[in-house]
């Protein structure tokens, strides 16, 4: 079980590193770049989080496990983008979660 948890933490770390890289490099063909450069700014990411949350709730209500996993991943991704926009990182999130344990 610990191997799966280690892999999960590694996936989150890799994802956040990619988000940070996209924020710095702003490649043209990246959805993440779009989030960082959209004319609505931070509000665009907040709207995306709202949309994904609604989709997550509907998937949960419908007991659609595949869609629930998909929408959960979308929320985590957009949350990490928001943290990056705010100058935070994965360690900030993990420290808060750990303090609640």
N, C-alpha and C positions, 0 to 999 in steps of 0.2 A: 504494500500500500504506500509506503514512503516514497518509492520510486515514482509512482504516479503523481504524488504531491510535488516531488522535486521537479518533475517534468512540467507540471502545471505552473509552478512558480517561474520556471525558466521561460515558458511560453509568454507569460505576462511581461517578464523582463525584456524579452526579445521584441514583443509588440510595442512596448513603451519606447524602446530604443529606436525602432523604425519610425514611430511618430515623431520623436525628437529630431531624427535625421531629416524627415520630410519638412518639419518646421524650419529647419536651418537651410536646407538645399532648395526647397520649393520646386521639385520637378514638375514639369507641365502635365505629365500624364498620370498624376496621382490624385486620387479622391481626397486624401488627407491634405494635400496642398489646397484643394478647393475649400476645405473647412477653415484653413488658416487665412485664406485670402479673400473669402467671400465678402461682398460689399456690406452685408449685414453684420459682419464681424462676429463677435462672440454670440450674438443673438441667434445666428444661424445654427451654431452647435447646440444651443439651448433648445431651439425648435426641434432639431433632430432628436435630441434626447427625449423630448416630449412625445414625438411621433413614435419612437421606438418603445417607449414605456406603454403607450396605448396599445401598440401591437402585441407587446408582451402580455398585458392584461387579458386581451382577447384570446390569445393562444392558451393561457392558463385556464380561462373560463371554459374554453372548448375542449380541454384536456388533450390538446395537440402537442405531444411531447417533443416532436421534431421541430415544430415551429417555436415552441417555448425555448428550446436550446438555441435556435437561430437568433431569436430576438434578444435573448440574454446576452449572447455574444455581441450583438449590435450595441446594446446598452453599455457593456464593459468597454468596447472600443471607443464609443463617443464620450464616455466618462473620462477615459485616459486622455483623449484629445483635450477635453475641457481642463483637466488638471495641468496638462502641459501649457495650455494657453494662460493659465493663472500662475505659471512659474513654479508649480508644484511637481512632484515626481511620485513614482510608485512607492518609494520609501515612506512618504508622508501618509499615503493611504494605508500601507501595511502597518505603520506604527499606530495609527488610530485603531485599526482592527485589533491589533495585539493588545492595546490598552483596554479593550472591551472584553477580553477573554477572561 
